[in-house]
Amino acid sequence: MTGDNVLIRPRRAAWMSAVLAVLLLAVFIVVALLLRRSETGVIFQPSDQVAMIGVGVLLAGGALLFATPRVRADAEGIEVRNLPFVGRRFSWQEVLSVSFPDGASFARLELPDDEYYSVLAVQAVDRDRAVEAVRALRRLHKAAHEG
């Protein structure tokens, strides 16, 4: 977050999603390797074991999606990406304010007509980093409205 360009990503959510992804994958690999025969007489084929690992990979990938939110802001506006490959750009003229309501998990952009847009990259669990991120976004917003 330097100069007129701000890049924000969640830190704790990214760390926790990486840990969860590794755990999920490890559990599914172990289960796949241990499932050769069951007490009921069911025999698991190698294809079943590969499928179990595949399910683990898919779930681990899903867990990693929580690490993808990002915000890029500059003097002209702010780009919010809450989901992979899906982002939305707002000019600062469209944004009424940047807020972080009491008890909220995420910051948000206040828009006209009582609308708002959640900013998942700025999360309450990041504490001081979230405060700094909101302050940086508010500085850019204020500069755009004054200039």
HUDA-V325812 format. One line per field, one symbol per residue. burial: 1 if it has 24 or more other ideal C-beta (glycine too) atoms within 12 Angstrom, else 0. A space follows every 10 residues. Layout:
burial: ???
This chain:
burial: 1000010111 1011001001 1001100100 0100100000 0000000000 0110010011 0011111111 1111001111 1100000101 0101101101 0000011111 1000011111 1111010011 0011011111 1001000
